[in-house]
Amino acid sequence: MKYAKEHAEEFRIDPDKIAIGGHSAGANFSTAICLKDAETKELGTKGLILDYPPLDIFTDPYLKPHPKRSLSTKMGRIFNVCYCDNKEERKNPLISPVFATIDQVQSFPPTLILTAGRDSLYKEAEDFRDKLLQAGVTVTHKRFEDSVHGFTLSDKPDAVEGWQMMIDFLKQNLWQK
């Protein structure tokens, strides 16, 4: 992000109109970037999009919700270890943003959060949404009740709606100000 902002002319972008987001682990990384930016104030990110994000790498996946057709507990445990093999380090908000304090998130940009009702990660994303709201951050959220992790990577109606929400969010936060 810093590189893109510093090389805005090369990328033909407006350095004052940058948003970040991602699907799944990419959403986790995007949240960590916003946490770092909250400290450094270097990027001035104008929007954050979190699409079915894993935001709690610390909690054992067995203790998370188990909706029908959600990610398996075993797969979740493997993901957590691959993401960070030191259990105690997983409490670091840069790894598990759900552990960030309200002070750490109060300068977050407007945020769009999409969750899937049949994804074991929906609760941690919605807990993070609540923390952002408590900090006074503008948040738009929708839970797609019958969707599974990765749903926006299809052409199904819920994916089309999710992508339209992302497009509208970017228009609102980057071009209509």
C-alpha positions in Angstrom: 0.0 0.0 0.0 2.8 2.4 0.9 4.6 1.6 -2.3 1.4 2.1 -4.4 0.8 5.5 -2.7 4.5 6.6 -3.2 4.3 5.5 -6.9 0.8 6.8 -7.6 1.9 8.5 -10.8 3.4 5.2 -12.1 0.2 3.4 -11.3 -2.0 6.3 -12.6 -3.9 6.4 -9.3 -5.0 9.2 -7.0 -2.8 8.7 -3.9 -5.5 10.4 -1.8 -8.2 7.9 -2.9 -7.0 4.4 -1.9 -9.1 1.6 -0.5 -8.0 -1.9 0.5 -9.8 -5.1 0.9 -9.7 -8.8 0.4 -11.4 -12.2 0.5 -10.7 -14.5 3.4 -7.0 -14.3 4.4 -6.7 -11.2 2.2 -9.3 -9.5 4.3 -7.2 -10.4 7.4 -4.1 -8.8 5.8 -6.1 -5.7 4.8 -7.3 -5.3 8.4 -3.7 -5.6 9.7 -2.7 -2.9 7.2 -5.4 -0.6 8.5 -4.2 -1.3 12.1 -0.7 -0.3 11.2 -2.0 2.8 9.4 -4.0 3.7 12.5 -0.6 4.0 14.2 1.5 5.6 11.5 -1.1 7.7 9.6 0.9 7.2 6.4 -1.7 5.8 4.1 -4.9 7.6 4.7 -6.9 4.6 3.5 -10.4 5.7 2.4 -12.2 2.4 2.7 -11.8 -1.2 3.9 -13.6 -4.2 2.4 -13.7 -7.5 4.4 -15.2 -10.4 2.5 -15.7 -13.4 4.9 -12.6 -12.6 6.9 -10.8 -14.8 9.4 -10.1 -12.3 12.1 -9.5 -14.6 15.1 -6.6 -17.0 14.4 -6.2 -17.6 18.2 -9.5 -19.3 19.0 -9.6 -23.1 18.2 -11.9 -23.6 15.2 -13.7 -26.3 17.2 -15.0 -23.5 19.5 -16.3 -21.5 16.6 -19.8 -21.8 15.1 -20.3 -24.9 12.9 -23.0 -24.0 10.4 -24.0 -26.7 7.9 -21.4 -26.9 5.1 -18.9 -24.6 6.9 -15.2 -25.1 6.8 -14.0 -28.2 8.7 -12.5 -27.9 12.1 -9.4 -29.8 10.9 -8.9 -27.4 8.0 -9.3 -24.4 10.3 -6.7 -25.7 12.7 -4.3 -26.3 9.8 -4.9 -22.8 8.5 -4.3 -21.3 12.0 -1.0 -23.1 12.4 0.2 -22.2 8.9 -0.8 -18.6 9.5 1.1 -18.4 12.8 2.6 -21.5 14.5 3.0 -19.8 17.9 -0.3 -20.0 19.7 0.3 -17.0 22.0 1.4 -14.8 19.2 -1.9 -15.4 17.5 -3.5 -13.0 20.0 -1.6 -10.1 18.4 -4.2 -7.9 16.7 -2.0 -7.8 13.5 -2.7 -11.6 13.3 -6.1 -11.7 15.0 -7.6 -8.3 14.5 -10.6 -9.2 16.7 -8.3 -8.7 19.7 -7.6 -5.0 18.7 -8.7 -2.4 21.2 -11.4 0.2 20.5 -8.6 2.8 20.5 -6.7 0.8 17.9 -9.6 0.8 15.5 -11.2 4.2 16.1 -9.4 5.8 13.1 -10.4 3.0 10.7 -11.8 4.1 7.4 -15.4 3.3 6.5 -15.7 -0.5 6.3 -17.8 -3.0 4.4 -18.0 -6.4 5.9 -19.6 -9.4 4.1 -20.2 -12.6 6.0 -21.6 -15.9 5.0 -24.2 -17.6 7.3 -22.8 -21.0 6.6 -19.2 -20.1 7.4 -17.6 -20.7 10.7 -15.9 -17.3 10.5 -19.1 -15.2 10.5 -19.2 -14.6 14.2 -15.6 -13.2 14.5 -16.2 -10.8 11.6 -19.5 -9.7 13.2 -17.7 -9.3 16.6 -15.2 -7.1 14.8 -18.0 -5.1 13.2 -19.4 -4.4 16.6 -16.0 -3.2 17.9 -15.7 -0.9 14.9 -19.2 0.5 15.5 -18.4 1.0 19.2 -15.3 3.0 18.1 -17.5 5.2 15.9 -16.4 3.8 12.5 -18.9 3.8 9.7 -19.7 0.2 8.9 -21.9 -1.5 6.3 -22.5 -5.2 6.9 -24.5 -7.9 5.3 -24.7 -11.6 6.3 -25.6 -13.8 3.3 -27.5 -16.4 5.4 -27.4 -19.3 2.9 -23.8 -18.7 1.6 -20.6 -20.5 2.3 -17.0 -19.3 2.7 -15.8 -18.2 -0.7 -19.3 -17.4 -2.1 -18.3 -14.2 -3.9 -16.0 -16.3 -6.1 -18.9 -17.6 -8.0 -21.6 -16.2 -10.3 -24.5 -17.0 -8.1 -27.0 -14.3 -7.1 -25.5 -13.8 -3.6 -22.1 -13.3 -5.2 -23.5 -10.8 -7.7 -25.1 -8.9 -4.8 -21.9 -9.0 -2.8 -19.9 -7.6 -5.7 -22.4 -4.9 -6.3 -22.2 -3.9 -2.6 -18.4 -3.7 -3.0 -18.7 -1.5 -6.2 -21.2 0.8 -4.5 -19.0 1.0 -1.4 -16.0 2.0 -3.5 -18.0 4.6 -5.5 -19.3 6.1 -2.3 -16.0 6.3 -0.5 -13.6 7.1 -3.3 -15.5 9.0 -6.0 -18.5 10.7 -4.4 -16.6 12.9 -1.9 
